[in-house]
Amino acid sequence: MRRKFSSVTGQQYILRGKKPVRCDNIFKWSRFMDKKNRHVANTYIGSVRISTVFLALNHNFSDKASPLLFETMVFGGELDLCLERYRTWDGAAAGHKRWVAKVKGL
């Protein structure tokens, strides 16, 4: 009898190029997580870091909406720990640029 690995089984994704692809094989997903650079962008403005990454797990907790798989987070400064999540690589890249502009505008 085969058992599910955890409650997140079926919610893992890997990247093929810049496209997220669902990955039900926990071992393949683990290898991806161990070896791949998942940064979309990483920007420093003084001591503030703006980091945008592929999360590889669906952070949309609704079964009826598209998965949220990318995240921008600000570390430091007035916007410390602000974050935004996205569905696509292109959306994440655009979001990263918006957060860089916000930090520069302070």
Number of C-alpha atoms within 10 A of each C-alpha: 2 4 5 9 10 8 7 12 13 16 16 20 24 25 17 8 8 13 12 19 13 16 18 15 13 17 10 12 17 12 11 16 15 9 8 10 10 17 14 18 15 14 15 13 12 9 8 18 18 24 20 28 21 26 18 22 19 19 17 16 10 9 7 7 8 14 20 19 24 28 25 27 20 23 17 15 14 11 16 13 13 13 16 16 21 22 18 19 21 14 13 23 18 12 20 25 15 13 22 19 11 11 17 11 7 8
